[in-house]
Amino acid sequence: MTALDTPPPPVVPRDASVVLTKVSKSFGPLVAVSDIDLVIRPGITALLGPNGAGKSTLLRLICGLAKPTTGTVWVAGGNPRFDDEARSHLGLVPQQDGVFERLTALETVRLAATLSGLADPEEQARRVLDTVELDAELERDVGTFSKGMRQRVKVAQALVHDPSVLVLDEPLNGLDPRQRHHMIDLFRRLGDAGRTVLVSSHVLDEVERFGSHVVVVAKGRLVAEGDFREIRTLLENQPHRIRVSCGQARDVAAELIRLPTVIGCEVVDAETVELTTGDVRAVRRQLLAICQKLDLTLHTISPLDDDLESVFRYLVGDRP
């Protein structure tokens, strides 16, 4: 059987746009994506993970730009690596710029429209430039554009042929707050219209604004999937490390270690305690009560691992 004869996955859900079955991708000894099973449906799906998690490699596999080492990728009816019809359904906004710097925005998007075989490339280019709020009459080379403007040119290129599956790799990078709001609203509208919008991000609060289904990737593995509220709950329920400055650290630690909400406690110096808890809100209240009891002033409560890297370490079991 040749690559061109590669069949779709054994079971393709009727409402699926993208299906990955046991997909892995290695670069020599480096495993970038490991044994991923994933079904993506119309609407917005956010691909969430820290930098280096394998998000970009996964998106390249979905777009047919990389060949899986093992497993099968199916998009809109076919294998995107070999099937022209499947590829025609895809629109990609890569993380890298990938634009011709000496062309204007209109020339850049018109070229994409021409390569897609559209009947009126000029009209279609002007349409999508208006959609992303760029002036088609702007006589400046794309190479002189700001990061945010270049991002919008890439989105216009991806949209010009009206794809049913839109793949966006960190598309909000470089956008100012107003532009970010406009782009998020655009992606929502596309999802609501029945398009499949797959957008990657390493920013948890950014994903929340999409109001989307979330796929969490870490170390090349799919570690969680669900509605954003479910993922948010999962991430917030992880153990948190906190540093407390309040004086008389040994006395405070002796009180903290008795609490069922405190998993561990360490005296750092005479005035500082570091603790691990699964319930930050409860511990904050309890710390106030302890300081009142010991007649101490609570100076600071500082999170030590309030970042996505620690969240993903927890999800993949790589705990300190």
C-alpha positions as CSV (number, residue, x, y, z in Angstrom):
1,M,0.0,0.0,0.0
2,T,1.4,3.4,-1.0
3,A,1.1,6.7,0.9
4,L,-1.5,7.8,-1.6
5,D,-3.6,4.7,-0.7
6,T,-3.5,5.5,3.1
7,P,-7.1,4.9,4.3
8,P,-8.9,7.2,6.8
9,P,-9.0,6.2,10.4
10,P,-11.2,3.1,11.1
11,V,-14.0,5.1,12.7
12,V,-14.7,8.7,11.7
13,P,-17.4,10.4,13.7
14,R,-20.0,11.9,11.4
15,D,-19.6,15.4,12.7
16,A,-15.8,15.4,12.8
17,S,-13.6,17.8,10.7
18,V,-10.2,16.5,11.9
19,V,-9.3,13.1,13.2
20,L,-5.9,12.0,14.5
21,T,-5.4,8.3,15.3
22,K,-2.3,7.2,17.3
23,V,-0.3,10.0,15.8
24,S,3.4,10.4,16.7
25,K,6.1,12.5,15.2
26,S,9.8,12.1,15.9
27,F,12.9,14.1,14.8
28,G,15.7,11.6,15.3
29,P,15.7,10.9,19.0
30,L,13.4,13.8,19.8
31,V,9.7,12.8,20.1
32,A,7.8,16.0,19.4
33,V,4.3,14.4,19.3
34,S,3.5,11.2,21.1
35,D,0.6,8.8,20.4
36,I,-2.2,11.4,20.1
37,D,-5.8,10.4,19.5
38,L,-7.9,13.5,18.8
39,V,-11.3,14.4,17.2
40,I,-12.0,18.0,16.3
41,R,-15.4,19.2,15.4
42,P,-16.9,22.5,14.0
43,G,-16.6,25.5,16.3
44,I,-13.6,26.8,18.2
45,T,-11.1,24.3,19.6
46,A,-8.2,25.8,21.6
47,L,-4.9,24.0,21.6
48,L,-3.3,25.0,24.9
49,G,0.3,24.2,26.0
50,P,3.5,25.8,27.1
51,N,6.2,26.7,24.6
52,G,7.9,23.6,23.3
53,A,4.9,21.4,24.1
54,G,4.5,20.2,20.5
55,K,1.6,22.5,19.4
56,S,3.2,23.8,16.2
57,T,4.3,20.3,15.2
58,L,0.8,19.0,15.8
59,L,-0.7,21.8,13.6
60,R,1.8,21.1,10.9
61,L,0.7,17.4,10.9
62,I,-2.9,18.5,10.6
63,C,-2.1,20.7,7.6
64,G,-0.1,18.0,5.9
65,L,3.2,20.0,6.2
66,A,4.8,17.2,8.2
67,K,4.5,13.4,7.8
68,P,3.6,11.5,11.0
69,T,6.1,8.9,12.0
70,T,3.2,6.7,13.0
71,G,-0.5,7.0,12.9
72,T,-3.1,8.6,10.6
73,V,-4.2,12.2,10.1
74,W,-7.6,12.8,8.4
75,V,-9.0,16.2,7.5
76,A,-12.2,17.1,5.8
77,G,-12.4,13.8,4.0
78,G,-8.9,12.9,3.2
79,N,-5.2,12.8,4.1
80,P,-4.0,16.5,3.9
81,R,-0.5,15.4,3.0
82,F,-1.5,13.8,-0.3
83,D,-5.1,14.8,-1.0
84,D,-5.6,18.1,-2.8
85,E,-9.3,18.2,-2.0
86,A,-8.6,17.9,1.7
87,R,-5.9,20.6,1.6
88,S,-8.3,22.9,-0.2
89,H,-10.4,22.9,3.0
90,L,-7.5,24.2,5.1
91,G,-6.5,27.7,5.9
92,L,-3.2,28.1,7.9
93,V,-1.9,31.0,10.0
94,P,1.6,29.9,10.9
95,Q,3.5,31.2,13.9
96,Q,6.4,32.3,11.6
97,D,5.8,35.3,9.3
98,G,6.2,33.6,6.0
99,V,5.2,36.7,3.9
100,F,6.8,38.4,0.9
101,E,8.2,41.5,2.5
102,R,8.4,43.5,-0.7
103,L,4.7,43.1,-1.6
104,T,1.8,45.3,-0.3
105,A,-0.9,43.7,1.8
106,L,-3.2,43.7,-1.2
107,E,-0.6,42.1,-3.4
108,T,0.2,39.5,-0.8
109,V,-3.4,38.4,-0.3
110,R,-4.2,38.6,-4.0
111,L,-1.4,36.2,-4.7
112,A,-2.9,33.7,-2.1
113,A,-6.2,34.1,-3.9
114,T,-4.7,33.5,-7.3
115,L,-2.8,30.4,-6.1
116,S,-6.1,29.1,-4.7
117,G,-7.7,29.4,-8.1
118,L,-10.3,32.0,-7.1
119,A,-12.3,33.6,-9.9
120,D,-11.7,37.2,-8.9
121,P,-8.5,37.4,-6.7
122,E,-8.6,41.2,-6.4
123,E,-12.1,41.3,-5.1
124,Q,-11.6,38.4,-2.7
125,A,-8.4,39.9,-1.4
126,R,-10.1,43.3,-0.7
127,R,-12.9,41.4,1.1
128,V,-10.8,39.6,3.6
129,L,-8.5,42.6,4.2
130,D,-11.6,44.5,5.2
131,T,-12.5,41.6,7.5
132,V,-9.2,41.9,9.3
133,E,-9.4,45.7,9.3
134,L,-6.5,46.4,7.0
135,D,-6.6,49.1,4.3
136,A,-6.3,47.5,0.8
137,E,-5.1,50.8,-0.6
138,L,-2.1,51.0,1.8
139,E,0.9,51.5,-0.4
140,R,3.5,50.1,2.0
141,D,5.5,46.9,1.7
142,V,4.5,44.2,4.3
143,G,8.2,44.2,5.4
144,T,7.6,47.7,7.0
145,F,4.5,46.5,8.9
146,S,4.3,46.1,12.7
147,K,4.0,42.6,14.1
148,G,0.3,43.0,14.6
149,M,-0.3,44.2,11.0
150,R,1.7,41.3,9.7
151,Q,-0.4,38.9,11.8
152,R,-3.6,40.3,10.2
153,V,-2.1,39.9,6.7
154,K,-1.5,36.2,7.5
155,V,-5.1,35.8,8.8
156,A,-6.4,37.4,5.6
157,Q,-4.3,35.0,3.5
158,A,-5.7,32.0,5.4
159,L,-9.3,33.2,4.9
160,V,-9.3,34.3,1.3
161,H,-10.4,30.9,-0.1
162,D,-13.1,30.5,2.5
163,P,-11.7,27.4,4.2
164,S,-13.9,25.1,6.3
165,V,-11.0,24.3,8.6
166,L,-8.9,27.3,9.9
167,V,-5.6,26.5,11.7
168,L,-4.1,29.3,13.7
169,D,-0.7,29.1,15.5
170,E,-0.5,31.8,18.2
171,P,-2.5,34.2,16.0
172,L,-2.9,37.0,18.7
173,N,0.9,37.6,19.1
174,G,1.8,41.2,18.5
175,L,-1.8,42.5,18.4
176,D,-2.8,45.4,20.5
177,P,-5.9,45.0,22.9
178,R,-8.4,46.4,20.4
179,Q,-7.1,44.2,17.6
180,R,-7.0,41.1,19.9
181,H,-10.7,41.8,20.7
182,H,-11.6,42.1,17.0
183,M,-9.7,38.9,16.1
184,I,-11.3,36.9,18.9
185,D,-14.7,38.1,17.8
186,L,-13.9,37.1,14.2
187,F,-12.8,33.6,15.2
188,R,-16.0,33.2,17.3
189,R,-18.2,34.2,14.4
190,L,-16.4,31.8,12.1
191,G,-16.9,29.0,14.7
192,D,-20.6,29.9,15.2
193,A,-21.0,29.8,11.4
194,G,-20.0,26.1,11.4
195,R,-16.3,26.5,10.5
196,T,-13.7,24.4,12.4
197,V,-11.3,26.9,14.1
198,L,-8.3,25.4,15.7
199,V,-6.2,28.0,17.6
200,S,-3.1,27.4,19.6
201,S,-2.0,29.4,22.6
202,H,0.2,29.2,25.7
203,V,-1.9,31.8,27.5
204,L,-4.7,30.4,29.7
205,D,-6.6,33.7,30.0
206,E,-6.5,34.1,26.2
207,V,-8.1,30.7,25.7
208,E,-10.8,31.6,28.2
209,R,-11.9,34.5,25.9
210,F,-12.5,32.1,23.1
211,G,-15.1,30.3,25.2
212,S,-14.0,27.1,23.6
213,H,-13.4,23.4,23.7
214,V,-9.8,23.0,25.0
215,V,-7.2,20.4,24.2
216,V,-4.2,20.5,26.5
217,V,-0.8,19.3,25.2
218,A,2.4,19.0,27.2
219,K,5.6,17.2,26.3
220,G,4.0,16.1,23.0
221,R,1.2,14.3,24.7
222,L,-2.5,15.1,25.0
223,V,-2.9,15.4,28.8
224,A,-6.5,16.9,29.1
225,E,-9.5,17.7,27.0
226,G,-12.8,19.3,27.6
227,D,-14.9,22.4,28.0
228,F,-12.9,25.4,29.2
229,R,-14.6,25.5,32.5
230,E,-13.7,21.9,33.1
231,I,-10.0,22.6,32.2
232,R,-10.0,25.7,34.4
233,T,-11.3,23.7,37.3
234,L,-8.7,20.9,36.7
235,L,-5.8,23.5,36.6
236,E,-7.0,25.4,39.7
237,N,-7.3,22.2,41.7
238,Q,-3.6,21.4,41.3
239,P,-1.4,21.8,44.4
240,H,0.0,25.4,44.7
241,R,3.1,26.6,46.4
242,I,2.9,29.9,48.3
243,R,5.5,32.0,50.1
244,V,4.3,33.9,53.2
245,S,6.1,36.7,54.9
246,C,4.7,37.4,58.4
247,G,7.4,37.1,61.0
248,Q,7.9,34.3,63.6
249,A,8.1,31.8,60.8
250,R,8.5,28.7,63.0
251,D,5.3,29.5,65.0
252,V,3.3,30.2,61.9
253,A,4.6,26.9,60.3
254,A,3.6,25.0,63.4
255,E,0.0,26.3,63.0
256,L,-0.1,25.7,59.3
257,I,1.1,22.1,59.3
258,R,-2.0,21.2,61.4
259,L,-4.4,22.4,58.8
260,P,-6.0,19.8,56.5
261,T,-5.6,22.2,53.5
262,V,-1.8,22.3,53.9
263,I,0.1,19.5,52.2
264,G,3.6,20.6,53.2
265,C,5.3,23.5,54.9
266,E,9.0,24.7,55.1
267,V,10.6,27.5,57.1
268,V,12.8,29.6,54.8
269,D,14.1,32.1,57.3
270,A,13.0,33.8,60.5
271,E,10.1,35.7,58.8
272,T,9.3,33.5,55.7
273,V,7.4,30.3,55.2
274,E,6.8,28.4,52.0
275,L,3.8,26.0,51.9
276,T,2.0,23.7,49.4
277,T,-1.8,23.6,49.4
278,G,-4.7,22.4,47.2
279,D,-7.0,25.2,48.4
280,V,-5.4,28.6,48.1
281,R,-8.5,30.6,49.1
282,A,-9.0,28.6,52.3
283,V,-5.4,28.9,53.2
284,R,-5.5,32.7,52.7
285,R,-8.4,32.9,55.2
286,Q,-6.6,30.6,57.6
287,L,-3.4,32.6,57.5
288,L,-5.3,35.7,58.5
289,A,-6.7,33.8,61.5
290,I,-3.3,32.5,62.5
291,C,-1.7,35.9,62.3
292,Q,-4.4,37.4,64.4
293,K,-4.0,34.6,67.0
294,L,-0.2,35.1,67.1
295,D,-0.6,38.9,67.0
296,L,1.5,39.1,63.8
297,T,1.3,41.3,60.7
298,L,0.8,39.4,57.5
299,H,3.1,41.2,55.1
300,T,2.9,39.3,51.8
301,I,1.4,36.1,50.3
302,S,3.2,35.3,47.0
303,P,2.5,32.4,44.6
304,L,5.6,30.5,43.6
305,D,4.2,28.6,40.7
306,D,1.3,30.7,39.3
307,D,2.4,30.0,35.7
308,L,1.5,27.6,32.9
309,E,4.8,25.8,33.1
310,S,4.0,24.6,36.6
311,V,0.4,23.7,35.6
312,F,1.7,21.5,32.8
313,R,4.3,19.9,35.0
314,Y,1.5,18.9,37.3
315,L,-0.7,17.5,34.5
316,V,2.1,15.3,33.1
317,G,3.1,14.1,36.5
318,D,6.5,15.9,36.4
319,R,6.1,17.4,39.9
320,P,9.0,18.9,41.8
